Each structure stands twice: as C-alpha cells, then as structure tokens.
Amino acid sequence: MAYLHFDKTQMTNLQESLMKELLITNRLGAYCSTTLVGCNIRKYHGLLVVPVPELDDENHVLLSSLDETVVQHGAEFNLGLHRYKGGEMSPKGHKYISDFTLDKVPTWTYRIGGVVLRKELVFKRANNDFRIQVRYTLVDAQSKTTLRLRPFLAFRSVRQWTHENTVCDTSYREVPGGISMKLYKGYPDLFMQTNTDFRFVYAPDWYRNMEYVKESERGYGDTEDLLVPGYFEMELKKGQSIIFCAGTDLATPEKMEIRLEAEVATLDRRDSFLHCLVNAAHQFRVEKDGELYMLAGFHWFKPRARDTFMALPGLTLSIGEKDRFEQYMATAQKALEDFMEKRPSAIGIYEVEQPDVMLWAVWSIQQYGKFVGRKECYAKYGSLVEKITDYILEGHHENLFVHDNGLVYTDGREKPMTWMNSTEGGRPIVPRTGYIVEFNALWYNALKFYEQMFGEYGTESEKIKAQQAGKFAAKVTDAFKSTFLNEYGYLFDYVDGNLADWSVRPNQLLAIALDFSPLDVRQRKGVLDICTRELVTPKGIRSLSPKSGGYTPFYVGSQYDRDRAYHQGTAWPWLTGFYLEAYLRVYKMSGVNYIERQLIGFEEELFYHCVGTIPELFDGNPPFHGRGAISLAINVSGILRAIRMLEKYQNDEEK
C-alpha cells in the first residue's frame, strides 16, 4: 500500500477530505493544486496555474477544474464536486471515490456500480510550455462506457476573482485532438486536447457563485463564476487508457502517452516521511531566465532573500544536493552583490535589503563548509564572506550599524526588519528594534566563522584580518551577555536604550544553536530549559510564551485578527530545527530519543492540510491546527535539517 493513502471512508467524509489539499509543480513557476476530492476551496486552486509575465508577476488560473461524467445505458454519473454559495455541494461525485494515493502522481480510483475508473494527474516539467495531463484508465466495465469531460475556465490572477461578463471571448478553434481558447487579451491560448477519438459539444455557459471556503475563513471575498465552454465526449473500452491534456502549447496527440510515461519516470516517490519532504523541497524550485530561484512557499509567496538563505542548507545539503546549493547560491549571490554595489538588479529575489539577510547568507555558507569542508568552502565562497563582513564592519548597510561595543543595531520602529514582520497600518505589530537578539547571535557566529575559515586557509593578509575578527568577536561576547542575558536566565528579545523586551520568544534559540555561541554551557542550558518549558509544542516552537503579555495562540479570523496573532503565540516548525540543534549541543547523545519523539509530531502532519508537506504555522494551543500557506520552504528545511542531525548522532553512536 502507498505511504500516502486514503480509503473510501476518509474520502467520502467531506468534513475531513475537503480540507486536505494537494500540490504538484513543474519547477518553472506553474503548479496544480486542489483538494483530494477535487473541490477547489481557495482562489489559488486550479489544475493549471501558470505565470503570465506579459501581464504581471503573479500566477494565473487558466483551467480551474475538470468534471468527469461516466455514462452507461443512458445513465449519467458525475464525478465532480463543487461548493456553491450557501454551502451547497454539487454534484457530490466524491461518493464514488474508492481510494486516493499520492506516490509519484496523484491517483484516484472511482467505482460506479460495475465501472472502475482510475485517474492520474501528471504535470509536464520541461521547456516553458505549461501542461497538465490527466490519464483515465477504465479498469473494469461490463458494458459500453462513455466518458465526458467538462472544463471549468477562469483566466484570472490568483489574487482576483472572475465573474460572468460580456468581454469574455467564448469562441474556440479546432486543433489536432481538441480545441484552443483564449478568454481575454494578454493571455496565452489554452489548448485542450486528447489522444483518442472524441466529440466536442460546444455549449458555453457560466457556472455561478462557486464558493471558496478557505477565502471565507481568511475574511476575503469568496465566490466567483467560471465559464464551461462545453464538453468532450469519448468512448472507453475495458483496459483502455486515454489522456486529456491542457496546456499553453500545442501537444502532439499520438505522442502523449510516451511523453507522459517519460515524465512519470523522472518523478520523486513519496513513500516515506523523508521522501515526502525531499519532494516538497524540490517543489520550491523555480528556473527562470537561466537562474535558479527558491520560492518561499505556496501558494502566494515569491522568492525572498531571508527565506532563501534560511532554507537553503536544509533543502539542498540535507538531502545530498551540493550542486543544487551552488545553483541557488549563484543566483542569490548576484542579488547580494548588486545590492552591496548599489546596482540595479535583474535578479528576482525580494527583500535583499533586510538587515539580517547578509548574516543569514554567511550562516548558509557556513553550513556548506560543514558539508564539503572549509577548504573547498573558502575557495568557492571566501571572497563573498569577506565582502559581506567588510560591508557590515565598514558601515555601508543603511540599517545594520556596528556600535562601539561590537553589537549590531537596527531601527525597526517604523517598519518590520526581522522575520516577525506582520504589520498594522504599515507599522510593525511586533516592533523589534535596537539590539535584536538573533541578529547579534548571527553576527557573532559570522565573525567566528570568518576567523576560523580565513585563519586556516586565507592568505597572510587574510589571516591577519581573521585574527582581528576573532578579537572583535571577543568584544561581542562580553557585550552580548551584558546586554541580553537577564536575571531569570533567558535572553531579552531586543534591547533599545533603556527599553528591554522581557517577552520570552524563540529568537534567543539561535544564540545557543549556532556553531559559535557567545554563551557558556551553563548559560546555554538555562536558555534552553526556559524555551523547552514555555515555547515547545508538538508542532513547532511558539513565537511567544503563554506567560508573556499579548499571547494569542489561534491564527483565525479576519486579516486583522490573523495579523495580530501571526507572531504572538503561533507555533513555527522551522524553529524546531534550531531548537533540536541547541538541544543536541547541550545534552549530546542523551537528547536523541527526545528528538525522535519531537519529529513524530511532524510526520503525522503529512496526512493533513497539504498532504506530503508542512504548512506555514500551527496554533500555539491544542489541538494545534495547521494554518496559513500550505507549504513553507523554511519549515520543510528545518525538519530536514533535524532529520539529518538525528541521523548523524545515531551514526556516531553506532561507531
């Protein structure tokens, strides 16, 4: 039985199955995403969602869904499912699903009386034409069977809605094996084709008031109208497979089967906890104009600098993909250097100017050095590390200032400058400003890494600079302790003049998890124990302790309510990687069993929310529901890093 398997009982229970989502990508910026029962519950859902750079930098839903109808002896059995305004579900085709599996490709099995029909979804991942392929196989039937396919078209941005209108071009033209349509100017043609004899019945009509329940939960508009141009009809014999293809380029019908099989052969298997996360790691990859980017998450995130460097080691090195690390870094390095040189940049990575981005870049390179060896790391990235360090020390960054005590200072009063970046009226809800604890932990770690790598492999002049970096780091050690370490044994979250934030937050974990810590062993244990008592949940590390003021553990309600809760008690899986790293540094081998128990809580999450991956965040209180984006790069990275850390310690024990 497949690892990700859902039986008829689970699939027909809409309370459970309607909230389970799936995601497949083509690594070129397009994706296919819906629920396990095929009912879209987000405006971001669609079978073919593609970038249209001629219009904007957003994705656009072309083919929203595809309804199948099985016809036997004149009786019609519609396998589709849609939610309409008021919660009306129709036509309730989910009751025919006998099981669903997600291994290489999403696969449904439908049973309608004596008819058994299997459906598979495959996304083409080559060239720049975007194509979703649906293969139907009539596994069993006792009499003549007809299959009808009814496409639901949107042709709109994932940020918008479409409604019945008179501007829409409902005409079509015939192409080999099918038809093509383009509802609005500026969009590509959508080619809908099949590899068998078919009849297309042209009967354009609007299906009105489709309701997306996830958008209702998020406090947004929730209904739209979709155009159905008609339907395709074809005969199916027992044992026969046919393919329906929808894409932005013309397919060759007689080659569809061969190309689909070739595509499936290249796909990752999702047959274990680890392999699901490896597949999820690959989904964030986007190739564009010869550059490799990492999406911060699905469905609405773009490539972001901080997320790229935070997630990079886990999404590449932790799964043995050194070359992929170098490809991502090659793109990100161009963005960094353009920023430092104040050049206009064509690299599409957002928020490079954030003050901690360069500190995370050095941390990411440090992880590369641990993977390949510092000598090779020095040869490949030594000049970049030196350039970043000099840039900061010489005061070139507009919002990362090195003070006389050695600490770095950031003004975050008017705009959010850290990963805790929610806003209200444009101002930060969590106004972290001044000496920020994780910035200074990363800064100390960067100085020590500089001292270590250049002291070993640098030129004579670089070795002198390495010694200077070491002396500077010693100054940072004293200032860090006197500034952040409080009388209760944990670290202030930020300090600005006479203002110290006493909130117990997880950002202090970096000061005890990084390779170099300004704290001694006793101090690290004190910080870890407080974080363990107040912040750890089975689904990640809370962004705020329940004992601190403003604790808001449930990420629900309107945009305003969710923004207020975003970093005020919700649990974040990516922090688990750093927490477990700190735990191993403090408790060594005695921490291995504890780490195994922590990871179990994430494996079960692969069967909820978006199956096979980890969502953006969880409520901070039981039952710890998953919330936000369906898949987040830093979360998948954090868990992959934790798995590899655990393996390393277990292997060391066996030796």
C-alpha positions in Angstrom: 0.0 0.0 0.0 1.2 3.5 -0.8 2.5 5.6 2.1 0.1 8.5 1.4 -3.1 6.5 1.0 -6.7 7.5 1.8 -9.5 5.0 1.7 -13.2 5.4 0.8 -14.3 6.1 4.4 -11.8 9.0 4.6 -12.6 10.4 1.1 -16.4 10.4 1.4 -16.2 12.2 4.8 -16.2 15.8 3.5 -15.5 17.2 6.9 -12.1 15.5 6.7 -11.3 15.2 3.0 -12.4 18.7 1.8 -9.7 20.3 3.9 -6.9 18.0 2.6 -5.1 19.7 -0.3 -2.5 18.5 -2.9 0.2 20.3 -4.8 2.3 19.4 -7.8 4.6 21.8 -9.6 6.6 21.9 -12.8 9.6 23.8 -11.3 9.1 26.6 -13.8 6.7 28.6 -11.7 3.5 26.8 -12.6 1.5 24.5 -10.3 -1.5 22.3 -10.0 -3.4 22.4 -6.7 -6.8 21.4 -5.4 -8.3 19.2 -2.7 -8.2 15.4 -2.6 -11.9 15.4 -3.6 -11.2 17.8 -6.5 -13.3 20.6 -5.0 -11.5 23.9 -5.0 -11.6 25.8 -1.7 -9.2 28.6 -2.4 -8.9 31.2 -5.2 -5.3 29.9 -5.6 -6.6 26.4 -6.5 -6.6 25.2 -10.1 -5.5 22.3 -12.3 -3.4 24.6 -14.4 -2.0 27.7 -12.7 0.8 29.5 -14.6 2.8 32.7 -14.7 1.9 35.1 -17.4 4.8 37.6 -17.4 3.2 39.7 -20.2 0.5 40.7 -17.6 2.3 40.8 -14.2 4.5 38.8 -11.8 1.6 36.7 -10.4 0.3 33.3 -11.3 -2.9 32.9 -13.2 -5.6 30.2 -13.1 -6.4 29.0 -16.6 -8.0 25.7 -16.0 -9.8 25.8 -12.7 -11.2 22.2 -12.6 -12.3 19.4 -14.8 -15.5 17.4 -14.2 -15.8 13.8 -15.3 -19.1 12.2 -16.1 -19.4 8.4 -16.7 -22.3 7.4 -18.9 -23.7 3.9 -19.2 -27.0 2.8 -20.6 -28.1 6.5 -20.8 -27.5 7.0 -17.1 -25.0 9.8 -16.1 -22.8 9.7 -13.1 -21.0 13.0 -12.5 -17.7 12.5 -10.6 -17.2 16.3 -9.9 -17.7 18.2 -6.8 -18.1 22.0 -6.3 -19.2 24.2 -3.4 -21.7 26.9 -4.2 -22.8 29.9 -2.3 -24.5 29.0 0.9 -22.5 25.8 1.3 -24.4 23.7 -1.3 -22.2 20.8 -2.5 -22.9 19.6 -6.1 -22.8 17.2 -7.9 -21.3 15.1 -5.0 -19.1 12.9 -7.1 -16.8 12.3 -4.1 -19.2 9.4 -3.1 -17.8 7.4 -6.0 -14.1 7.6 -4.8 -13.0 4.3 -3.5 -9.4 5.4 -2.7 -6.8 8.0 -3.3 -3.0 7.6 -3.3 -0.2 10.1 -3.8 3.1 8.4 -4.6 4.7 9.6 -7.8 1.4 11.1 -9.1 -2.0 11.8 -7.5 -4.2 8.8 -8.3 -7.9 8.4 -7.7 -10.0 5.2 -8.2 -13.7 5.6 -8.7 -16.2 2.8 -8.5 -19.7 3.4 -10.1 -21.6 0.1 -10.0 -19.6 -2.3 -12.1 -17.4 0.5 -13.5 -13.9 1.1 -12.1 -12.1 4.2 -13.4 -8.6 5.3 -12.4 -7.5 8.9 -12.8 -3.9 10.2 -12.7 -2.6 13.8 -12.7 0.9 14.5 -14.3 2.4 17.9 -14.7 4.9 18.4 -17.6 8.2 19.8 -16.3 10.2 20.6 -19.4 10.7 23.7 -21.6 8.5 26.7 -21.0 5.1 25.4 -22.1 2.9 24.5 -19.1 0.8 21.4 -19.4 -1.3 19.3 -17.1 -2.0 15.8 -18.3 -4.9 13.6 -16.9 -4.8 9.9 -17.7 -8.0 7.9 -17.4 -8.0 4.1 -17.4 -11.1 2.0 -17.5 -10.1 -0.7 -15.1 -13.4 -2.6 -15.3 -16.7 -2.3 -17.0 -19.4 -4.7 -18.1 -20.9 -2.7 -20.9 -20.3 0.2 -23.2 -18.9 3.2 -21.3 -18.7 6.9 -22.3 -16.6 9.5 -20.6 -17.5 13.2 -20.7 -15.0 15.9 -19.6 -16.3 19.3 -18.8 -13.5 22.0 -18.3 -14.1 25.0 -16.0 -12.1 28.0 -17.1 -11.1 31.1 -15.1 -8.3 33.0 -16.9 -7.6 35.3 -14.0 -4.9 36.2 -11.5 -4.7 34.1 -8.3 -5.2 37.4 -6.5 -8.5 38.2 -8.2 -11.9 36.7 -9.0 -13.7 36.2 -12.2 -17.5 36.8 -12.8 -19.8 36.5 -15.7 -19.2 39.2 -18.2 -19.6 40.2 -21.8 -15.9 40.8 -22.5 -15.0 37.1 -22.3 -14.3 35.5 -25.7 -16.2 32.2 -25.6 -15.2 31.2 -29.1 -12.9 28.3 -29.9 -10.8 27.0 -32.7 -10.2 23.4 -33.6 -6.7 22.0 -33.2 -5.4 18.4 -33.6 -7.0 16.3 -31.0 -9.0 19.1 -29.4 -9.7 22.8 -29.2 -8.0 26.0 -28.1 -9.5 29.0 -26.3 -8.3 32.4 -25.0 -10.9 34.2 -22.9 -9.1 37.5 -22.6 -6.4 39.5 -24.4 -2.9 39.2 -23.0 -3.4 35.6 -22.0 -1.8 32.6 -23.8 -4.0 30.2 -25.7 -5.2 27.2 -23.7 -5.0 24.0 -25.7 -7.3 21.2 -24.6 -6.6 18.0 -26.4 -6.9 14.3 -26.1 -5.1 11.3 -27.7 -8.3 9.4 -28.7 -11.3 9.9 -31.0 -13.6 12.5 -29.4 -16.6 14.7 -29.9 -16.7 18.2 -28.6 -20.1 19.6 -27.8 -20.0 23.4 -27.8 -22.4 24.8 -25.2 -20.8 27.8 -23.4 -22.3 28.6 -20.0 -21.4 30.3 -16.8 -21.4 28.3 -13.6 -22.2 31.0 -11.0 -21.5 31.6 -7.3 -18.8 29.0 -6.7 -17.7 29.4 -3.1 -14.2 29.0 -1.7 -14.4 28.3 2.0 -10.8 29.0 2.8 -11.2 32.5 1.5 -14.2 32.9 3.7 -12.1 31.9 6.7 -9.5 34.4 5.7 -12.0 37.2 5.6 -11.9 37.8 1.8 -14.5 37.6 -0.9 -15.4 34.0 -1.5 -17.4 33.5 -4.7 -16.8 33.6 -8.4 -18.3 32.5 -11.8 -16.5 30.1 -14.1 -17.0 29.5 -17.8 -17.7 26.0 -19.1 -17.4 26.1 -22.9 -19.0 22.7 -23.4 -17.7 19.1 -23.0 -15.6 16.5 -24.6 -17.1 13.0 -25.1 -15.2 9.8 -25.9 -15.8 6.0 -25.8 -13.8 3.9 -23.4 -13.2 0.2 -23.5 -12.2 -2.0 -20.6 -8.4 -1.8 -20.1 -8.1 1.3 -22.3 -6.3 4.4 -21.2 -6.8 7.9 -22.6 -5.1 11.2 -21.9 -6.7 14.6 -21.7 -4.1 17.4 -21.9 -4.5 21.1 -21.1 -1.6 23.4 -21.8 -0.2 26.7 -23.2 1.4 24.9 -26.1 0.1 22.6 -28.8 0.7 18.9 -27.9 1.1 16.0 -30.3 -1.8 13.6 -29.6 0.0 10.5 -30.8 3.0 11.2 -28.5 1.0 12.0 -25.3 1.3 8.5 -23.8 5.1 8.2 -24.4 5.8 11.6 -23.1 3.6 11.1 -20.0 5.4 7.8 -19.1 8.7 9.5 -19.6 7.6 12.3 -17.3 6.4 9.9 -14.6 9.8 8.1 -14.7 11.6 11.3 -13.5 9.3 12.0 -10.5 10.2 11.6 -6.9 8.5 8.9 -4.9 6.6 9.9 -1.7 7.0 6.5 0.0 8.3 7.7 3.4 8.4 10.7 5.7 11.8 11.6 4.4 11.0 11.2 0.7 7.8 13.3 1.1 10.0 16.1 2.5 12.5 15.7 -0.3 9.7 16.0 -2.9 8.4 19.1 -1.0 11.9 20.5 -1.1 12.0 20.2 -4.9 8.7 21.9 -5.3 10.1 25.2 -4.2 12.5 25.2 -7.1 11.8 27.7 -10.0 14.0 28.1 -13.0 13.7 31.4 -14.8 15.9 33.1 -17.4 18.8 30.7 -16.6 18.7 31.4 -12.9 17.5 29.1 -10.1 15.2 30.6 -7.5 13.6 29.3 -4.3 10.0 30.1 -3.7 9.4 31.0 0.0 6.2 29.0 -0.1 2.9 28.1 -1.7 0.6 29.5 -2.9 1.3 33.2 -2.6 4.9 33.6 -1.7 7.7 34.7 -4.1 11.5 34.2 -3.8 12.6 36.2 -0.7 16.2 36.7 0.3 15.9 35.9 4.0 13.9 32.7 3.4 16.3 31.6 0.6 19.3 31.7 2.9 17.5 30.2 5.9 16.1 27.3 3.9 19.0 26.7 1.5 21.0 24.2 3.6 18.1 22.1 4.6 16.5 22.0 1.1 19.8 21.0 -0.6 22.7 19.8 1.7 20.4 17.8 4.0 19.3 15.8 1.0 22.8 15.5 -0.5 22.3 18.1 -3.3 25.5 20.1 -3.2 25.2 21.1 -6.8 21.7 22.5 -6.2 23.0 24.6 -3.3 25.6 26.1 -5.6 23.0 26.9 -8.2 20.7 28.6 -5.8 23.6 30.4 -4.3 24.9 31.6 -7.7 21.6 33.4 -8.2 21.4 34.7 -4.7 25.0 35.9 -4.8 24.2 38.1 -7.8 21.4 39.7 -5.9 23.6 40.3 -2.8 26.4 41.8 -4.9 24.1 44.0 -6.8 22.7 45.3 -3.5 26.2 45.9 -2.0 27.4 47.7 -5.1 24.1 49.7 -5.3 23.5 48.4 -8.9 20.0 47.9 -10.4 19.3 44.2 -10.3 17.5 41.9 -12.7 17.5 39.1 -10.2 14.0 38.5 -8.9 14.7 37.9 -5.3 12.7 40.2 -3.0 13.8 42.0 0.3 17.5 41.7 -0.2 17.8 45.0 1.7 16.6 43.5 5.0 19.4 43.9 7.6 19.8 40.3 8.6 19.9 38.9 5.1 23.7 39.0 4.8 24.0 37.4 8.2 21.8 34.5 7.1 23.9 34.3 3.9 27.1 33.7 5.9 25.3 31.1 8.1 24.2 29.3 4.9 27.7 29.3 3.5 29.0 28.0 6.9 26.6 25.0 6.5 28.1 24.4 3.1 31.5 24.4 4.6 30.5 21.8 7.1 29.2 19.7 4.2 32.1 19.9 1.8 34.9 21.0 4.1 36.1 24.5 4.9 38.9 24.5 2.4 36.6 24.0 -0.5 34.1 26.5 1.0 36.9 29.1 1.3 37.9 28.5 -2.4 34.3 28.9 -3.6 32.7 31.5 -1.2 35.6 33.0 0.8 35.5 36.2 -1.2 31.8 36.6 -0.7 32.1 36.1 3.1 34.9 38.7 3.2 32.9 41.1 1.1 29.8 40.8 3.4 31.8 41.1 6.6 33.7 44.2 5.3 30.4 45.7 4.1 28.9 45.4 7.6 32.0 46.4 9.5 32.6 49.5 7.3 29.1 50.7 8.0 27.7 50.5 4.4 24.4 49.0 5.3 21.7 51.6 5.7 20.1 49.8 8.7 22.7 47.5 10.3 25.1 49.5 12.3 28.1 48.2 14.2 28.3 50.0 17.5 31.4 50.6 19.6 30.5 47.6 21.9 30.7 45.3 18.8 26.9 44.6 18.6 24.8 45.4 15.6 21.9 47.8 15.8 18.8 48.0 13.6 16.0 50.5 13.6 12.7 48.6 13.4 10.3 51.0 14.9 8.6 52.2 11.7 9.0 49.1 9.5 9.4 45.5 10.4 13.1 44.4 9.9 13.0 40.8 11.2 11.2 37.6 10.2 8.5 38.7 12.7 7.1 41.1 10.0 3.4 41.4 10.5 2.0 45.0 10.3 -1.0 47.0 11.1 -1.5 50.2 9.2 2.0 49.8 7.8 3.7 49.7 11.2 5.1 46.6 12.9 2.8 44.8 15.3 6.0 43.4 17.0 8.3 46.5 16.8 11.6 44.7 17.3 14.2 47.4 17.2 17.7 48.2 18.5 19.9 45.3 19.5 18.0 42.3 18.2 18.9 39.0 19.8 19.1 36.7 16.7 20.9 39.4 14.6 23.6 39.6 17.2 23.8 35.8 17.6 24.2 35.6 13.8 26.8 38.4 13.8 28.9 36.7 16.5 28.7 33.4 14.6 29.7 35.1 11.3 32.8 36.7 12.9 33.9 33.4 14.4 33.3 31.6 11.2 35.4 34.3 9.4 38.2 33.8 12.0 38.1 30.0 11.6 38.0 29.7 7.8 40.4 32.5 6.9 42.7 31.6 9.8 43.1 28.2 8.3 43.1 28.8 4.6 43.5 32.6 4.0 46.5 34.5 2.6 48.8 36.1 5.1 46.9 39.4 4.9 43.6 37.5 5.3 45.0 35.6 8.4 45.7 39.0 10.0 42.1 40.1 9.3 40.9 36.7 10.7 42.8 37.5 14.0 41.1 40.9 14.1 37.7 39.3 13.6 38.5 37.0 16.5 39.3 39.9 18.7 36.2 41.7 17.6 34.1 38.6 18.4 35.6 38.6 21.9 34.2 42.1 22.4 30.9 41.0 21.1 30.8 38.1 23.6 31.0 40.5 26.6 28.5 43.0 25.1 26.1 40.2 24.2 26.0 38.8 27.7 25.7 42.1 29.4 23.0 43.3 27.0 20.8 40.3 26.5 21.2 37.8 29.5 18.7 38.7 32.2 18.4 37.7 35.8 16.0 34.9 35.0 18.4 33.1 32.8 16.9 33.8 29.4 17.7 36.4 26.8 15.9 39.6 26.1 14.3 39.6 22.6 15.6 43.1 21.8 17.1 46.0 23.7 16.9 49.6 22.7 18.5 52.1 25.1 16.7 51.6 28.4 14.0 49.5 26.8 14.4 45.8 27.1 11.7 43.4 25.8 11.2 40.7 28.5 8.9 38.6 26.3 10.0 35.0 26.1 10.4 34.4 22.4 12.2 31.8 20.3 14.7 34.1 18.6 17.1 33.5 21.5 17.4 29.9 20.4 19.8 31.0 17.7 22.3 32.2 20.3 22.5 28.6 21.6 22.0 26.6 18.4 24.6 28.2 16.0 28.1 26.7 15.7 29.5 29.6 17.7 27.7 30.9 20.8 28.7 33.9 22.9 27.2 32.0 25.9 28.9 29.4 28.1 27.5 25.9 28.6 25.6 26.7 31.8 24.0 29.8 30.2 23.0 27.9 27.1 21.4 25.2 29.3 19.4 27.9 31.2 18.1 29.4 27.9 17.2 26.0 26.5 15.4 24.9 29.6 13.2 28.0 29.7 12.4 27.7 25.9 11.6 24.0 26.5 9.1 24.8 29.3 7.4 27.7 27.7 7.7 27.5 23.9 7.9 23.9 22.7 4.8 22.3 21.2 4.4 19.1 19.2 4.1 21.2 16.0 6.9 23.7 16.4 8.2 26.4 18.7 5.8 29.1 19.9 6.6 32.7 18.7 5.7 33.9 22.2 5.3 32.3 25.6 1.8 31.9 27.1 3.2 33.7 30.2 4.1 36.8 28.2 1.7 39.6 27.6 -0.3 39.6 24.4 -0.2 35.8 23.9 -2.6 34.9 21.1 -2.3 31.3 20.1 -5.0 30.9 17.5 -4.4 32.1 13.9 -8.0 32.6 12.9 -10.5 35.2 11.8 -10.1 38.3 9.6 -6.9 39.6 8.1 -6.7 42.0 11.1 -7.1 39.2 13.6 -4.6 36.9 11.9 -2.0 39.6 11.6 -2.4 40.3 15.4 -1.8 36.6 16.1 0.9 35.9 13.5 3.9 36.2 15.8 2.1 36.3 19.2 2.0 32.6 20.2 1.6 30.6 17.0 4.0 27.7 16.6 6.5 27.6 13.8 8.1 24.3 12.6 11.3 25.9 11.2 12.4 26.9 14.7 12.3 23.2 15.6 15.4 22.7 13.6 17.3 25.2 15.6 15.7 24.1 18.9 16.8 20.5 18.3 20.3 21.6 17.2 20.6 23.5 20.5 19.2 20.5 22.4 21.9 18.3 21.0 24.6 20.8 21.7 23.6 20.9 25.4 22.5 17.3 26.0 24.6 15.4 23.4 23.6 11.8 22.9 21.1 11.9 25.8 18.9 14.1 23.6 18.5 11.7 20.7 15.4 9.9 22.0 13.7 13.3 22.7 14.4 14.5 19.2 12.9 11.3 17.7 9.7 12.0 19.7 9.6 15.6 18.5 9.8 14.6 14.8 6.9 12.1 15.1 4.5 15.1 15.5 5.5 16.3 12.1 5.2 13.0 10.3 1.5 12.8 11.0 1.0 16.3 9.6 1.9 14.9 6.1 -1.6 13.4 6.0 -3.4 16.7 6.8 -3.6 20.1 5.2 -1.5 19.8 2.0 -0.5 16.1 2.0 3.1 15.4 1.9 4.4 18.7 3.1 4.4 21.1 6.1 2.2 24.2 6.4 3.2 27.7 7.3 2.4 27.6 11.0 0.2 26.0 13.7 -2.0 27.3 16.5 0.1 27.6 19.7 -2.5 25.7 21.8 -4.2 22.3 21.4 -5.3 20.8 19.1 -2.5 22.7 17.2 -4.3 23.1 13.8 -2.2 23.9 10.8 -2.7 27.3 9.3 -1.6 29.7 6.6 0.2 28.8 3.5 0.0 25.1 2.5 3.8 24.6 2.2 6.7 26.7 3.5 10.3 26.4 2.5 11.9 27.2 5.8 9.6 24.7 7.6 10.5 21.8 5.3 14.1 22.8 5.5 14.1 22.9 9.3 12.6 19.4 9.6 15.0 18.0 7.0 17.9 19.5 9.0 16.6 17.9 12.2 16.3 14.5 10.5 19.9 14.7 9.3 21.2 15.9 12.7 19.5 12.9 14.3 21.0 10.5 11.7 24.4 11.9 12.3 24.2 11.5 16.1 22.8 8.0 15.7 25.6 7.0 13.3 28.2 8.4 15.6 26.8 6.3 18.4 27.0 3.1 16.3 30.7 3.9 15.7 
